[in-house]
């Protein structure tokens, strides 16, 4: 069963503008964006992206920020975090509870992955965790079923003054501190359900590996978690498209029953058809093909890309992948997989290929972190 608890957070000393010190999650920051963020001397990206200076520098910098009171420790509590954003022509809000979540191996019935992991990112985050000895960023989960207790707690913060209230681009970010006693009912409810990892598979496995390296029990047996309700203010699931540069679309016709369709009509079809259809765009045309009841990304990987020996690039931005398809690439357009479908597959023990889902909007990193030597 998932067990959560309040935790003593490290937070920036009052006076630091959250716009200046927070950053997107480490794995969605481009090299150019990293350079821009690090122009601010206390931006959190200095910790999450060690760069050429190496992992030791992140650990040393975190200790220095603690000693200089750039980061200050606070009494144990829960936190509520929300993001308001524009999507599909409307305004949406996603929200969740931030807590210390007890680690457990997959397969015990409490915590389920939905994507496979790769060794490189895990080795990277483990090296960083060893030097910082901290949960720098919360992992993102959603409940396997709706939880009224969690929904009520999330609603209760709407009329309260937040600790943080700032905007980055068109997204508004807010965070509230919740006394430990007010989160007790939610903790009991979460213990009776299961959680699905939305974002953070590599870091979850990294946290388990780090805990095994420690002597005895301790704070490292839990990780920092942002837990959303499956139905109330859930995150949005976006597709991650694929493109293969310098490839010939004629090879795709050999393996899939591509039905040609003008691009405008294809985009309309992709927006309404949902899973089961993959769009394809190449310099001379566009079309689509069915996936015969298989998960779209698995069909593409096993029935098309692998037989052709193609290694795809991944692209979140639809305009970017279309532009590449117009020029010199075969671009594959994927349909989004809903939160319900993700949960259903995960609870049945099925994992998706890497880069199947993109949960948005990404929470900002740096609003709080958890020191594993303090609790």
N, C-alpha and C positions, 0 to 999 in steps of 0.2 A: 504494500500500500504506500502511496506517496505521503511522506511526512514533511511538513513545512514548519518553519519556526521564524520568529523575529530575529534580527541580527543587528550588531553594532556597525553602522555604516560609516565609512570614510566619505566626507563630503568637502567640497571646496569651501574655504573660509569665506564668509559673507563679504561682498565687495567685488568678487570675481563675476564678470558678466557670463552667464551660461552660453551665450552665443559665441563668445571668444574661446571658452575652455572646453566645450563639448565637441564631439566628432561623430560621424557615422560609424557603424560597426567596422572593425578593421578590414573585413574581407570584401567590402564594397568601395573602398577608398582607392581612387586612381593615383598614380605616381604624381601627377600634376596637383591633384587635390591635397595629397599628403604634404607637398611643398608649401602650399598655401596655408594649410592648417598649422604647420610647424613654425610659421612666421610669428605666431603668438607664443610667447615663451612658456606659458603654462597650459597649452592645449593638450588634451588627453591623448592625442595621437602620438605624442612623444613617448608615451608608455606602451601603447598597443602596437605601434609600428617601429620596432627597434632600428630598422634600416642598416646602413653600413656600420653604425656604431656598435651593433651587437646587442645581445640580450642582457648582458651584464649592465649596460648603461641604463636600461629600463629599470632594473632592480635598484641600482644606485640612485636613480632619479626619484623613484617612488619613496625611498627612505629619506632622501633629502627634503622632498616636499612635506613629508610627515614631520620631520625635525624642525622645519622652518614654519610649520603650521599653515602651509599652503593648503594641505588637506587636514581636516580635523575629525577626530572620532566622536561619535554620538551614541547615546544609549540605544539599546536594542529596541527595534520597532519593525513594523511592516511599512511598505510604501505603496501608493497607488500611482500609476503612471498612465497618462493618456496622450494621444496624438489626434488632432483634428486636421483633416486633409481633404483635398478635392480628388474625386475619382468618378469617371464616367459622367461628368456633368453635374454631379451632386456633391454635397458636403457630407463627409463621414467622420466618425470617431471610433478609434479602437482604444481599448483600455485593459489594464491588467494589474494584478497584485505582485509586488516584488517581495520575495522571501528567500530564506535559506532552505533549499530543497535537499533532503537526504538522498545521497547517491545510492543507486541499486543497479546491479547488472541487468541488462535487457533479458526479458524472458521470465521475470518473476511476477509479472502481472500488474505492475504499478506504472512503469514508464516505458513508452514504446517509441522507437524510431520510425521514420517513414522513408528515409533515404539512406543509401549506402555511403560509406565514408572512404576517403583516400588517405594513404599514409603520410604524404607530404604535409598537409595542413596540421595533422595531429602532432607530428614531430616538431613543427614550428611552434605551436601553442604550448607544447610541453616544455620546450626549452625556455620559453618566456615565463611560464608558470613557476619553473624552478628558481628563477632569479627574482621574480617579484613576490612570490608566495602570496598571491592574491587572486580573487575572482575579479578581474578587471571589468568585465561586461556581463550583464545578465543574459542567460540563455532564454530562449523564447519557447513557451509551451502553450497548449490549449487543452481544455478539459475534454474528456471523451464523451461527456454528456453535459447538458445545461445544469448549472449549479445555482439555485436561487440565492443561497447565502452569499456567494461571490457576486452575483448580480446586484444584490441589495447593497453590499459594501461599496461597489463601484459607483452606484447611483448616489450614495450618501455623500460622496466627496464633491459633487457638482456645485453645491452652494457654499462650499468652504473655501477659504483663502489658501491657495497653493504655496508650497515652498518655492517653486519655480514656475514661471509663466513667461515663455518667450517664443519667438517664431524664427524659423529658418526657411527662407523661401516662402512658399504658400502653406507650410505646415506649422501648426501651433502645438507646442509641447508644454505639458503641465505635470507637476508631481506634488503629491501630498504625503506627509508623514502620518502613519496610522498607529496609535498606541497598541502595544502587544495584546492587551485585553480585548480590543475591538476586532482583532483578527482571529480570535479563538474559534468562533463558529465556522469560519471559512476553513480553518485548518482541519476541523473535524469533518467537514463535507468533502474536502479534497482527499482525505484519508480513505473515503469510501468509494472513490472512483479511480480512474486511471488518467494519466497525462500523456499527450502525444507531443513529441518535439516538433516545433515548427521551424526553428532556426537555431543551430548550435550543435548539430550532431558531432562534429569533430571535437568541439570543446567539451562536450559531455564525456566522450570517451577519454579525452585527455585528462579530465578531472578524476576519473576512476583510476587511470594509470598513475597520476600523481599521488593519489591517496594510498595506493599500494606501496609506494616508495617510502612512506612515512612510518615512523615507529609508533604503534599503538593508535588508539582512537583520538580524534581531534576535530577541529573545525573543517579540516580538509575532507571529512567524510560527507560534507554537503557542498552544494554549489549555489551560486546566485541565480535565481530564476524569476522571470517575468511570466506570470500565468494568466492567460486570457480565458474567458468563457467561450465555449464553442459557438454559442448563438448570440450572446449579448455583447455587442461591440467587439466582434472578433476581428482579427487582421484580414486583409484582402489577399487572396492567393493569385499571383500573376504567373504567366508562363515564362519559361526561359527558352528562347529560340536558338536554333543551331544554324551555322553556316559553314560551308566547306569552300575554301578559296581555290580558284584555278581549276575547279572540277567541271565535268560535262554532265548536263542534265540527262543526256541520252542514257547514261548508265543507270539512272534512277528508274527510267521507263522499263529497263530490263527486269527489275525486281519488284516494282510496285505498279499497280494499275492506276496510273496517273490519268485523271480526266482534266483536260485543259479548260481553263476558265479565265476570262479577263480579270486583271488584278482587282479592279473595283468590286466586281461581283465576288471574287475570292475573299476579300476582306470582309464583305458583308456576311458571307457564309461562315467564315471563321468566328465572327462575333456572335453568331446565333446557334451554330451547330454544336459547339461544346466538344468534349472529348470524343474520340473516335474518328476524327478527321485531322489530317496533317496537310497544311498548305505547302506548296513549293514554288519558289520564284527563281528564275534564271534570266540572263540578259535578253533572251529572245521571247520569253513568255512566262506563263504562270499556270498553276493548276492545283489539284488536290488528290489525295488518295485515302482510302479507308484503312483502319488498323485491325480489322477482323476480330474485334473483341479484346485485343491485348491493350495493355497500358500504352499510350501513344509513344512515350519516350523509349519504352522497352522494344516496341515494334520497330521504331526507327533504328535503334542501336543494333538489334539482332538480325533484322530482316533486310536492312539497307546499308547502314554505315559499316558494320563489321564485314559483311561479305565483300564490300568494295574496298576494304582496307582504308577507309576514310576516318580521319580524326577531326572532329568538328571543333569550331570555336563556339563559345556561348555568348549570346547577346540578349540583354534585357530589353533594350529599346527597339520597338517595332520599326520606327523610321530608320534606325541604323541598320537593321538586318535587311530591310527592303532596299536601301541604298546599295548595300553590298551585292544583293542579288541582281540589281540592275547593271552592275559594272562587270564583275569578274567571278562571281561566286554562285553556288547553288545554296539558296537560303530555304530553311525549313521553318515554317510558322507553326507554333504549337498552341493548342487551346488550353486555357487555365483549367486546373483541377480544383474543384471546390473543397472547402474545409471538411465537409461531411465525407467526401470520397477519400480524402487523405486519412481521416480517422478510421474509416471502415477498413481500408487496406492495412493500416498499421496494426489495428487490433486483431486482424487475422494473421498477423505475422509476416506480411508481405512488405518488402522494402522496394522503393523505386530507385532507378538509376540516379547517380548524382546529377544535380542541376535539373531536377524535374520541376521543382516549385520555387517561387520567389514570394515570400511573405512580405507585405508592405502595409503601412509605412515603417521603415526601419526605426527602432528607438535610438535616441542619441546616447552615446557612450560618454561617461564622465560625470553624470549627475550624482552617482554614488558608486562605491566599490566595497569589497569585503576583504579585509586583511585576515589571512588564514592563520596568523599567529596571535590574533586577538579574539577571534570568535565569529 
